[in-house]
Amino acid sequence: MATRPMASPQGEKGPIEGVKNLIAVASGKGGVGKTTVAVNLAVALERMGAKVGLLDADIYGPNVPLMLGTDEQPRAVSERRILPVVAQGIRMISMGLLSPGDKPMIWRGPMLHSVIQQFLRSVEWGELDYLIIDLPPGTGDVQLTLIQTVSLTGAIVVTTPSVVALADVRKAIEMFRQVNVEVLGVVENMSYYDPPGGGPRQYIFGEGEGRRVAEAFGVPLLGEIEIDPQIRLGGDTGKPVAAQGENAPGAKSLYSMARAVAARLEQAKATSVGPSIQID
């Protein structure tokens, strides 16, 4: 697979009608809690008064329906138009709703390309302040399809304080920069643990690495998400912590992140440009 500088034809990509901000949530590797961040970001923004959609672009591991507590199937309103499912106030589409159960998706790149385009262009998203796209880990076909198909407002890269995770987050940031997608910032998940009843804060996976990598790339650290059993439980039971309000256990750092993302978007929209390379 080769890359060469080439402006993308404007007829082939652009915004989605009615969607004000199109945000990709990415990670360099799996296991960092990217989907947890994407789901709770969407819910927090909705609870703060925004109209929000969530596109689950992780075709091979679609966990968004589980985390939002729904198995409802989307409904077709015509041969080419689909209504998204609404869960926790979020308009959502996911391959997990179209192909439920344990059957794996054994697809090559062209099939992935087709599905992502349909999710973007054939779903009746309506008027949205934010459409959040939960990407699969890494820098593969889905990421490239997304970049070539729509004009992203920006991307958020999720990591943990682990040095191994940070090595991969650098690759994700460089990917977006190579195609001129604005990197809104870094979110460090599993940053710290506050023991019940007080006691010193514990940095189980390391301290400050997310901030250091953000500074190294000149992007903001948008949030440091705490380790709280309620965040994990909320995802497992389809009741995201953010849906319980900002004062719920584990929710404060998520709402702080959501406010930082909204503020950063306002700064980024004026300078965001589209991809400048074509990928064969």
HELIX and SHEET records of a PDB file:
HELIX    1   1 GLN A   10  GLU A   12  5                                   3    
HELIX    2   2 LYS A   34  ARG A   47  1                                  14    
HELIX    3   3 VAL A   64  LEU A   68  1                                   5    
HELIX    4   4 MET A   95  LEU A   98  1                                   4    
HELIX    5   5 GLY A  109  ARG A  121  1                                  13    
HELIX    6   6 ASP A  141  THR A  149  1                                   9    
HELIX    7   7 VAL A  163  GLN A  178  1                                  16    
HELIX    8   8 GLU A  209  PHE A  217  1                                   9    
HELIX    9   9 PRO A  229  THR A  237  1                                   9    
HELIX   10  10 VAL A  241  GLN A  244  5                                   4    
HELIX   11  11 LYS A  252  ALA A  268  1                                  17    
SHEET    1   A 2 THR A   3  PRO A   5  0                                        
SHEET    2   A 2 ILE A 277  ILE A 279 -1                                        
SHEET    1   B 8 VAL A  85  ALA A  87  0                                        
SHEET    2   B 8 ILE A  90  SER A  94 -1                                        
SHEET    3   B 8 VAL A  52  ASP A  56  1                                        
SHEET    4   B 8 LEU A 128  ASP A 134  1                                        
SHEET    5   B 8 VAL A  19  SER A  27  1                                        
SHEET    6   B 8 GLY A 154  THR A 159  1                                        
SHEET    7   B 8 VAL A 183  GLU A 188  1                                        
SHEET    8   B 8 LEU A 221  GLU A 224  1                                        
SHEET    1   C 2 ARG A  75  ALA A  76  0                                        
SHEET    2   C 2 ILE A  82  LEU A  83 -1                                        
END                                                                             
